[in-house]
Amino acid sequence: MMLVKLGGSVITDKMNYRTLREDVLFRLAGELARSEESVILVHGAGSFGHVIAARHQLQNGYNDPSQLMAAAQVMEDVRTLNLAVTSALNRSGLPAVSLPPSALVELREGRLDRLELGVFRRYLDLGMVPVTFGDVALDSRRGLGICSGDQLMESLAREFAPRRIIFCSDVDGVFTDDPVVHPEARMLEAVDRETLSSLPRSQRCADVTGSIFGKIETMLRIAAHGGDSMVINGLAPGRLAAALKGEKVPGTRVVV
Amino acid sequence: MMLVKLGGSVITDKMNYRTLREDVLFRLAGELARSEESVILVHGAGSFGHVIAARHQLQNGYNDPSQLMAAAQVMEDVRTLNLAVTSALNRSGLPAVSLPPSALVELREGRLDRLELGVFRRYLDLGMVPVTFGDVALDSRRGLGICSGDQLMESLAREFAPRRIIFCSDVDGVFTDDPVVHPEARMLEAVDRETLSSLPRSQRCADVTGSIFGKIETMLRIAAHGGDSMVINGLAPGRLAAALKGEKVPGTRVVV
């Protein structure tokens, strides 16, 4: 089984509220379909989630009734994105089933405490493609919170021990520094705990689910549960298809 | 707490595939918002679900891999409708949370065997409006099946013992015969087990979830768990708002 994450920065324009990259999404759906692999797909929320979630501090829990409309709006927005994702998979011939964290996850102080994994397994066994995503979810201590795509990846990797774990980003891999701001930044062939600690601290974009460092930390934890794990560029045509086949592609291996 | 069902024939044009009655939906969302009552909302699938579900016999379970794409398409279509419903509630100031049966229901030979009710209660306690709907769901014996809005109504009524249960139909209430085909048909003030058995057998529209008789049978079972139960015309402006307040409106009471 393969576990694939489509980052919010790949399938959405993160700088513009509710803006889908429809051509990218449809191409990636086609690459998944051609692989003929059994897949669970996780996608980020990108510009469909982070703007309003951050403005109303949903990642810190429910404190004020005014947050309820914000939570409902974030849920509506990420479902709009998720519907586009499942629709692209269906049009590519992959039967998708949406499994939303708001219905299946319990957080505890922002950490993923419980994910109802049985339904993922059952749809996978039927031959469908379970699709889950960054979403608002219940929190046993804080009422509500944000469940990120990476938290879902970790829980799913632990349960399913995937043969390959592929993170699709909007850059070629993990760089020594932000390659947009620092053109001299070098892409790393591999990251492990040691390389991580040597990287400079920077952040490209406000994101309620944490910086790239948190993401790499999480990737290292996720990679511990599966086979090959790597970060590739989802904006470069063909790389996801090649990575699914186990071919060598530009990217950063995540090494435990 | 109020339990409200928006029939598929009210919020969609049942004769035309994937056709929303957006004006009706938005008006009904406004009537729900003005009531300021705690509500769980169930909606049918109408023309977003029945056409493809019937063509591929999804109500009889999973027998053939060709049904997987149909199941995925029905899920996509009913989510398109559900997103319109939650969006209308949000725009009316009611914070909606979508709770899909595909993630939360287990059928057993087509009957609703288990619905994860805890999440409904928790979102309700937070002040949100849980919204669920006719959907494809897992079936422990048949792989997949169809979970109808009425099956959800029954399970939710049993759990929450609502003060009022309101079914919004596309006609004024329950008639002695189909009022479209038989203009002499008389609307019943109330239905109970006796009146039901005296009605002639007819059916207006192909529907994978059963005829109006099955629906009345189910309504009688549902009404047994709550307070006042009635069938009203959701196409007539103001009736849902009045019924939510307990005012007398044209319609058929369901009497246990």
Interface residues (C-beta under 8 A of the other chain):
Chain A: Y62 P65 L68 M69 A71 A72 Q73 M75 E76 R79 T80 L83 T86 S87 L89 N90 G93 L94 P95 A96 V97 S98 L99 P100 S102 A103 L104 E116 V119 R122 Y123 L126 G127 M128 L138 G143 L144
Chain B: Y62 P65 L68 M69 A71 A72 Q73 M75 E76 R79 T80 L83 T86 S87 L89 N90 G93 L94 P95 A96 V97 S98 L99 P100 S102 A103 L104 E116 V119 R122 Y123 L126 G127 M128 L138 G143 L144
